[in-house]
Amino acid sequence: MSDQTIASAQDRRGQGGVSLFLRRWLANPLQMGSVVPSSRALGRHVARLVERRDDEVVVEIGAGTGAISRALLAAGVPVDRLVLVEIVPEMAEHLAASLPGVHVVTGDAFDLVASLPRRMHGRIGTAICGIPLVLLPLERQRRFVDQVEAVAPGRGFLLYTYCITSPLPWDALGLSARRQAWTPMNFPPASVWRYRPQPSQP
Ligand SMILES: C[S@@+](CC[C@H](N)C(=O)[O-])C[C@H]1O[C@@H](n2cnc3c(N)ncnc32)[C@H](O)[C@@H]1O
């Protein structure tokens, strides 16, 4: 099958995604954080910021119906190097059915150490966060940062957001922050931030 055929087959299977997304938003708006999936434009911005050595995986946390995941695959992340973490079982099933070959984990962003197979710990080139962290209290945000650090030491993570300023209090969380992309071609317009652990003081 050609790359184009695979891509259009994935698109067709992904079409149920919008109604599933909306249904989940109605069921739990705070967990979803958005009414509609991310746009292709936002996906392309995220994908261009991915850093990965050949032996490393990319982990997308809060993969939803796979809008960003498809952009990562289209940008060249190998199917067997993409790992999706999604807390809603129905969405995880949708991801596994629509993106064959991708490793889908039904798991919790706040429990990445247990959710991700041990062989992947320390083998993560880029972690991408799609969960609405901005809505959470500082101690939950800290828990997420600590979990990422435990499985991807020193790497930090990318976070896409609708906030204009940093959605995380980066200094309080011991992180450095850089906004690396912005696009109006998303509803709502979105930025991509890169957070990394601050170097420890001597
Ligand atoms: C804003 S949506 C992003 C979906 C998709 N990545 C996109 O860009 O269209 C947030 C996703 O994070 C998932 N999510 C929320 N809390 C989570 C958690 N604690 N662990 C894993 N996934 C979570 C939700 O179920 C939802 O699919």
Ligand as a Chemical Component Dictionary entry (heavy atoms), coordinates in Angstrom:
data_LIG
# 
_chem_comp.id                   LIG 
_chem_comp.type                 NON-POLYMER 
_chem_comp.pdbx_formal_charge   0 
_chem_comp.three_letter_code    LIG 
# 
loop_
_chem_comp_atom.comp_id 
_chem_comp_atom.atom_id 
_chem_comp_atom.alt_atom_id 
_chem_comp_atom.type_symbol 
_chem_comp_atom.charge 
_chem_comp_atom.model_Cartn_x 
_chem_comp_atom.model_Cartn_y 
_chem_comp_atom.model_Cartn_z 
_chem_comp_atom.pdbx_ordinal 
LIG C1  C1  C 0  -7.661 18.736 24.336 1  
LIG S1  S1  S 1  -7.962 16.994 24.117 2  
LIG C2  C2  C 0  -6.649 16.712 22.928 3  
LIG C3  C3  C 0  -6.958 15.569 22.010 4  
LIG C4  C4  C 0  -6.034 15.438 20.799 5  
LIG N1  N1  N 0  -4.649 15.271 21.193 6  
LIG C5  C5  C 0  -6.164 16.630 19.872 7  
LIG O1  O1  O 0  -5.234 17.452 19.863 8  
LIG O2  O2  O -1 -7.170 16.723 19.179 9  
LIG C6  C6  C 0  -7.352 16.280 25.628 10 
LIG C7  C7  C 0  -7.278 14.764 25.665 11 
LIG O3  O3  O 0  -6.603 14.387 26.864 12 
LIG C8  C8  C 0  -7.259 13.265 27.446 13 
LIG N2  N2  N 0  -6.930 13.276 28.878 14 
LIG C9  C9  C 0  -7.414 14.109 29.829 15 
LIG N3  N3  N 0  -6.878 13.816 31.021 16 
LIG C10 C10 C 0  -6.018 12.783 30.829 17 
LIG C11 C11 C 0  -5.158 12.044 31.680 18 
LIG N4  N4  N 0  -5.076 12.298 32.978 19 
LIG N5  N5  N 0  -4.401 11.064 31.151 20 
LIG C12 C12 C 0  -4.466 10.784 29.809 21 
LIG N6  N6  N 0  -5.282 11.438 28.949 22 
LIG C13 C13 C 0  -6.048 12.423 29.452 23 
LIG C14 C14 C 0  -8.729 13.509 27.153 24 
LIG O4  O4  O 0  -9.487 12.337 27.240 25 
LIG C15 C15 C 0  -8.629 14.085 25.720 26 
LIG O5  O5  O 0  -8.661 13.037 24.777 27 
# 
loop_
_chem_comp_bond.comp_id 
_chem_comp_bond.atom_id_1 
_chem_comp_bond.atom_id_2 
_chem_comp_bond.value_order 
_chem_comp_bond.pdbx_ordinal 
LIG C1  S1  SING 1  
LIG S1  C2  SING 2  
LIG S1  C6  SING 3  
LIG C2  C3  SING 4  
LIG C3  C4  SING 5  
LIG C4  N1  SING 6  
LIG C4  C5  SING 7  
LIG C5  O1  DOUB 8  
LIG C5  O2  SING 9  
LIG C6  C7  SING 10 
LIG C7  O3  SING 11 
LIG C7  C15 SING 12 
LIG O3  C8  SING 13 
LIG C8  N2  SING 14 
LIG C8  C14 SING 15 
LIG N2  C9  SING 16 
LIG N2  C13 SING 17 
LIG C9  N3  DOUB 18 
LIG N3  C10 SING 19 
LIG C10 C11 SING 20 
LIG C10 C13 DOUB 21 
LIG C11 N4  SING 22 
LIG C11 N5  DOUB 23 
LIG N5  C12 SING 24 
LIG C12 N6  DOUB 25 
LIG N6  C13 SING 26 
LIG C14 O4  SING 27 
LIG C14 C15 SING 28 
LIG C15 O5  SING 29 
# 
